Amino acid sequence: MMQREVMNKLILFILFPILTNTRTWASAESQRDSTTQKKSAVVFLPVLYYTPETKTAGGALVVKTFHAASSEKSGRPSTIAPSFIYTQKRQLIGEIFADLYLNRDVYHFTGTLGYSKFPDKFYGVGNQTSRHLEEDYTPRTAYLNAGFQKKIRPGLHLGLLYTFKHIEILQITAGGLLAAKNILGSDGGKLSGAGLSASYDTRDNIYYPAAGSYYNFAINWFDGVIGSDYTFTNYNFDGRQYFPITASQVLAAQAFLNFISGAPPFQAMSQLGGKTLLRGYYAGRYRDKNLAVVQTEYRSPLWRRFGWVAFFGCGEVADQLSRFALHDFKTSYGVGLRYAVSPKEKINLRLDLGFGKDPFVGPLITIGEAF
């Protein structure tokens, strides 16, 4: 949910008393809703960390899950997740994420509204960029992502998309790639795109699937007619399959493709790295117009609310589809620990240790599975 990798440096001992009380909060919410037989749960996670770019930083992530009044108790749960981070250098990220299933799951709405003024890293464009090219820059971004789908028949949904970003570049590294102004997007600007989506979803659980599949295709057009400073088209495919090995062990697999035609700014390019695609690389470590990733993950219980995973993936970015080559694919592997903050809905706190060709970037801590 978070747009930046700031969750990587959470201090774990602060989370412990919160996690031990999660069951109590969920029970209280359930009692309030006992007349309608619909249960909800609230998870609160404090954030505290330090980096040279931010100095001391803190905030909170709240995740509330519930069944909408217009949905059956057996329907899929909805989620609302506000988050906020503020640093000693007056940098901040504020975001509200919503994932709503309405009218007995006939309608599905997803949306993210946020604002950030936060340091980031840029390594150049391409699949062979050196980590020694790393440079810091600070963008100020207001953003909105929204999607609305309607169920056509069981599992099949069709819908509309809208994306907006207003980006200002506040600070750049003197003498760096962005300072030369040769990279499209180095002056910031507006992104406004509208599109279509189609998905086929048979997962048994949206937070921790143990069986079923999820396939989503989306196309988004960015053009001056709808207020964009950049003109390009984004084609996206996300395919996931879940194979139950035993009653409690799962093998999950994902193929993720993102292709762009036209002239996108560097902020809108396909990106490897981060908390979902090739864990073990900094978010945006490699970026270009086109991307292909395949990854798999073995998931198993460990003890009581704890579980563990092992994962492997490979991927590549390229400026043209013809430039993809197997010998250029980057690999990622690692292990992770899971803690069920909401056992009923199967929502996990995730700690992953990912490794790639670059030096170790640190642990990744967040809510929910990578895919």
Buried (B, 14 or more C-beta within 10 A) or exposed (E): BBBBBBBBBBEEEEBEEBBEEBBEBBEEBBEEBEEEEBBBBBBBBBBBBBEEBBEEBBBBBBBBBBBBEBBEEEBBBBBBBBBBBBBEBEBBBBBBBBBBBBBBBBBBBBBBBBBBBBBBBBBBBEBEBEEEEBBBBBBBBBBBBBBBBEBEEEBBBEBEBBBBBBBEBEEBBEEBBBBEEEBBBBEBBBBBBBBEBBBBBBBEBBBBBBEBBBBBBBBBBBBEEEEBBBBBBBBBBBBBBBBBEEEEBBBBBBBBBBBBEEEBBBBBBBBBBBBBBBBBBBBBBBBBBBBBBBBBBBBBBEEEBEBBBEBEBBBBBBBEEEBBEEEEBBBBBBBBBBBBBBBBBBBBBBBBBBBBEBEEBEBBBBBBBBB
